[in-house]
Every structure is written in C-alpha cells, then in structure tokens.
Amino acid sequence: MPLFVLIHSPSVGPRTWFPVAGRLTDAGCQVIVPSLLAVGEGEPPFWPRVAAAVSEQLVAAPAHQSLILVAHSNAGVFIPVICRALARPVEHTIFVDASVPASTGPSPVAGPEFLPFLGGLAEPDGRLPPWTDWWDESEVASLFPDAKARAEVTAEQPRLPLAYYQEQVPVPPGWDDHPCGYLVFGPPYDAQAGEARRRGWTVRSLPGAHLHQILDPDGVARILLELTGPPDS
C-alpha cells in the first residue's frame, strides 16, 4: 500500500492537512504530514531544508514502500528536489491549488510580480508577518470553518524571511517520471491548472478558497483517492 505524504506550504503549517489526513486514514490509507515549520531558520539556501525535512520524516516508513506526494500551494515548487532526495519510488504526485515547477530552469518560490508586495510586508528583521496577516480580515475569515480551526492554524504559522521567497529552486531532470495530477480550488490557480493540462496531467476542480482542504476535507480526500487510484474500467 502506498503512503500518502501530505506536504503543506511552508507559509502555513501541517495543521492545514490534518482534516484530510484523518479522512484518508479512515479510508484505510497510510498517511504522514511532514512538518516544514523549521525550514526558514538560519541562512539561505532554504530549499535543501524542505527536501531534507520531508526525507528525514519518512525514515520510519519501509524502504520499499511507494509514495503519493500531495503538495499544497507554495510547496509545489519543491516537489522536484523532494523527489530527488527520496530514496524510494514515487507512485503519484498531486498538486493541490499549488505552484507547478518550471519545465526548464529553476522555479522561483514567488513570482517577480508578487515580490514587491512581499517586500512591502517585510519587517526590520527581514522576516514577514504570518501568512494570514497578509490579507484582509474578510478574506481570512472565509478560509476557516470555525474559530477553533482558525486559531489552531494561525498559531503554528512561521514568520518566514523575505529571502525564502526570493530563492530559485532547481528542477532536476526526470523528476516527473511518474503520473502527476492537479486539483484546483479557485481562479488564482487557474493558470497553474492550465499548465498542468498542457503537460498532460489529469486536472480536477473543487471550487473553494485556498485552504479548501480545511473546509471540505471529505471532498478533497475523495478526489485525491480518485486521482491516485486505479483507472476506471
């Protein structure tokens, strides 16, 4: 049985995947949610810490066990280096409202059009406020089903350095030698979903906000199982 590896955006934390992890576990799947909360500590480069954090938190899994990688949001750009760091087969990769790695050359962690916005948020210590503090209250409130979920997710958010978003992540050739898919929640990621279609990946839509895996874990888990299960006969 493959192991689902639910990879959260380093901008938030592992709790963004906990509801879906619970649904997949209830469905009989094996699941792990690696924590990337420490990847912004120390000096750059930061991307090797992302790959190492995922790899190190899989050491207890059997070496022969294949993996299903599921990356949300900003975590998508790290999938190629994560695949290179793993000494085990990857059966599927699913990008969930996520950045798609560059087809050639390195992938920017944040696009050039977004960096001025981030630069304006940076504090004197060079770090950014927690991710939910970047947006208007009306936008943030709609991301969560209730106050408890919001408190749990916001409490664990890191303050990443601006330098993290300024990095270019290498894209090793051959990382996508396995089936890939894309699950899009909303218009901000329509272009990324379009790129996934261009590459021949299966693309599914589940309309919602960027943290829709918290609001509708049943729907997200269902589509993950559909995208990674055997094809319909």
Phi and psi in degrees as a GROMACS rama.xvg file:
@    title "Ramachandran Plot"
@    xaxis  label "Phi"
@    yaxis  label "Psi"
@TYPE xy
-69.6941  160.67  PRO-2
-106.079  122.686  LEU-3
-74.6569  126.384  PHE-4
-115.039  103.228  VAL-5
-91.5246  111.201  LEU-6
-104.17  116.321  ILE-7
-83.4285  156.637  HIS-8
-63.5679  135.242  SER-9
-61.465  -14.1475  PRO-10
-71.4345  -22.1702  SER-11
-121.178  -127.949  VAL-12
-158.051  176.005  GLY-13
-63.5659  -23.4574  PRO-14
-62.6953  -19.9222  ARG-15
-65.0076  -19.0223  THR-16
-104.914  -8.95078  TRP-17
-57.888  -43.7488  PHE-18
-60.939  -41.1742  PRO-19
-68.3222  -39.3752  VAL-20
-56.96  -41.0724  ALA-21
-63.4423  -41.045  GLY-22
-67.1034  -41.5508  ARG-23
-65.4628  -38.9437  LEU-24
-62.6722  -42.8072  THR-25
-61.8045  -28.5029  ASP-26
-83.0372  2.49574  ALA-27
94.1674  9.38326  GLY-28
-88.0705  156.145  CYS-29
-93.5183  134.875  GLN-30
-140.16  142.92  VAL-31
-136.865  143.752  ILE-32
-120.213  92.4716  VAL-33
-63.9744  145.964  PRO-34
-93.0743  129.055  SER-35
-111.356  20.8927  LEU-36
-65.9181  -20.5166  LEU-37
-100.196  3.07659  ALA-38
-69.8161  -19.1026  VAL-39
-88.7773  4.17242  GLY-40
-83.2379  147.602  GLU-41
82.5704  -165.152  GLY-42
-93.67  158.767  GLU-43
-68.6335  160.178  PRO-44
-79.9206  151.045  PRO-45
-98.3116  -27.9897  PHE-46
-60.937  -33.7855  TRP-47
-62.1448  -28.0852  PRO-48
-70.8971  -31.8643  ARG-49
-64.2086  -51.0449  VAL-50
-61.0888  -42.3046  ALA-51
-66.7192  -38.9916  ALA-52
-62.5421  -43.1553  ALA-53
-66.5221  -46.8845  VAL-54
-61.5225  -45.0245  SER-55
-66.7713  -30.7265  GLU-56
-84.1597  2.82577  GLN-57
-107.408  6.04435  LEU-58
-62.9748  -27.143  VAL-59
-79.4365  -14.2238  ALA-60
-77.4534  146.545  ALA-61
-55.4606  138.443  PRO-62
-61.9459  -27.8495  ALA-63
-86.402  -9.48238  HIS-64
-71.8238  128.635  GLN-65
-79.2128  161.248  SER-66
-121.266  148.958  LEU-67
-115.172  109.11  ILE-68
-88.7082  132.768  LEU-69
-128.968  113.78  VAL-70
-113.253  130.743  ALA-71
-105.475  137.02  HIS-72
57.9844  -127.574  SER-73
-61.851  -19.8716  ASN-74
-64.3188  -19.8687  ALA-75
-59.6723  -35.3237  GLY-76
-68.2684  -17.0562  VAL-77
-91.8893  -7.39344  PHE-78
-56.3597  -43.5596  ILE-79
-59.5963  -41.9489  PRO-80
-75.5345  -27.6407  VAL-81
-66.5923  -45.5713  ILE-82
-58.5162  -40.66  CYS-83
-66.2541  -33.6078  ARG-84
-78.2422  -19.5135  ALA-85
-85.5903  127.811  LEU-86
-94.5681  50.9718  ALA-87
-160.359  160.073  ARG-88
-71.3255  144.57  PRO-89
-106.277  120.331  VAL-90
-84.148  -41.3227  GLU-91
-146.829  154.868  HIS-92
-129.514  130.837  THR-93
-120.468  126.441  ILE-94
-96.8631  124.561  PHE-95
-113.827  108.182  VAL-96
44.3227  50.6626  ASP-97
-125.749  160.062  ALA-98
-70.7248  136.4  SER-99
-95.0105  131.043  VAL-100
-59.3392  151.613  PRO-101
-59.0244  146.364  ALA-102
-75.9544  -30.1941  SER-103
-140.099  146.721  THR-104
73.7543  177.154  GLY-105
-72.5423  159.043  PRO-106
-100.608  128.335  SER-107
-72.1316  138.981  PRO-108
-65.6017  -38.0029  VAL-109
-132.43  139.965  ALA-110
-67.3772  154.422  GLY-111
-59.8157  -28.738  PRO-112
-71.8825  -18.9599  GLU-113
-96.9473  -20.4787  PHE-114
-63.0012  -38.2914  LEU-115
-59.9453  -37.4841  PRO-116
-61.2654  -45.8238  PHE-117
-65.6314  -39.5423  LEU-118
-59.8892  -35.2004  GLY-119
-70.907  -19.4786  GLY-120
-89.5738  -19.6607  LEU-121
-60.339  139.39  ALA-122
-95.4071  169.815  GLU-123
-54.7693  -26.7095  PRO-124
-83.4626  4.69219  ASP-125
84.2654  1.15662  GLY-126
-103.888  159.315  ARG-127
-97.3486  157.451  LEU-128
-64.8987  165.142  PRO-129
-54.852  149.771  PRO-130
-53.989  -41.6613  TRP-131
-68.786  -14.7241  THR-132
-82.6588  -4.25136  ASP-133
-78.0498  -20.564  TRP-134
-117.055  164.546  TRP-135
-64.1721  151.756  ASP-136
-57.8158  -39.671  GLU-137
-62.0853  -36.5513  SER-138
-69.5207  -42.8789  GLU-139
-67.1716  -43.759  VAL-140
-59.2781  -34.0455  ALA-141
-74.1236  -9.097  SER-142
-80.0936  -15.3952  LEU-143
-123.416  147.679  PHE-144
-75.7258  -25.6943  PRO-145
-162.55  173.332  ASP-146
-65.1471  -34.5874  ALA-147
-64.3579  -47.5642  LYS-148
-61.4513  -40.9564  ALA-149
-63.3125  -44.6531  ARG-150
-62.3211  -40.9397  ALA-151
-66.7799  -42.6126  GLU-152
-71.9599  -43.6102  VAL-153
-69.7724  -30.2136  THR-154
-66.2504  -29.0681  ALA-155
-95.8565  -1.69294  GLU-156
-63.0829  137.415  GLN-157
-83.4667  165.978  PRO-158
-105.311  95.5665  ARG-159
-77.8716  149.237  LEU-160
-72.9613  148.846  PRO-161
-55.7347  -34.036  LEU-162
-59.8142  -28.393  ALA-163
-59.0534  -44.3373  TYR-164
-76.8576  -13.9482  TYR-165
-89.5332  -2.8232  GLN-166
-77.741  157.694  GLU-167
-111.979  126.928  GLN-168
-99.7535  126.208  VAL-169
-64.115  153.168  PRO-170
-121.223  93.1724  VAL-171
-61.8003  137.256  PRO-172
-64.5206  145.662  PRO-173
82.8112  6.22396  GLY-174
-63.7919  -29.139  TRP-175
-98.1015  43.7119  ASP-176
-84.6853  25.4712  ASP-177
-146.157  165.42  HIS-178
-63.0971  137.192  PRO-179
-123.359  152.151  CYS-180
-142.126  170.635  GLY-181
-140.099  134.892  TYR-182
-119.924  117.013  LEU-183
-108.119  138.984  VAL-184
-98.0719  -36.5297  PHE-185
-160.592  174.573  GLY-186
-52.8862  -34.6322  PRO-187
-57.6155  -22.2799  PRO-188
-112.96  15.9497  TYR-189
-62.3716  -38.8284  ASP-190
-65.1942  -37.9302  ALA-191
-66.7596  -39.6158  GLN-192
-64.0301  -37.1589  ALA-193
-63.3723  -39.5543  GLY-194
-64.8941  -38.377  GLU-195
-61.6921  -42.1  ALA-196
-62.6609  -40.9315  ARG-197
-59.6273  -33.1656  ARG-198
-83.6736  0.262793  ARG-199
86.606  13.4386  GLY-200
-79.9716  154.19  TRP-201
-74.2097  129.93  THR-202
-121.083  130.64  VAL-203
-123.901  152.452  ARG-204
-120.271  137.587  SER-205
-137.515  92.4501  LEU-206
-57.2039  131.394  PRO-207
174.59  -175.755  GLY-208
-82.87  177.889  ALA-209
-66.4331  -25.493  HIS-210
-105.299  41.1546  LEU-211
-64.604  -19.402  HIS-212
-65.375  -19.0108  GLN-213
-84.1814  -38.6867  ILE-214
-76.6371  -35.0647  LEU-215
-134.277  64.9502  ASP-216
-63.288  -30.1494  PRO-217
-65.1956  -45.9611  ASP-218
-65.5584  -41.4311  GLY-219
-66.6919  -45.4772  VAL-220
-60.4489  -40.6216  ALA-221
-60.5052  -45.521  ARG-222
-69.686  -36.4468  ILE-223
-59.3223  -41.864  LEU-224
-67.4535  -38.9314  LEU-225
-65.8237  -40.1671  GLU-226
-71.9344  -26.0911  LEU-227
-109.837  -2.19801  THR-228
-85.8693  -179.978  GLY-229
-64.9659  147.883  PRO-230
-62.9876  151.433  PRO-231
-63.0941  140.51  ASP-232
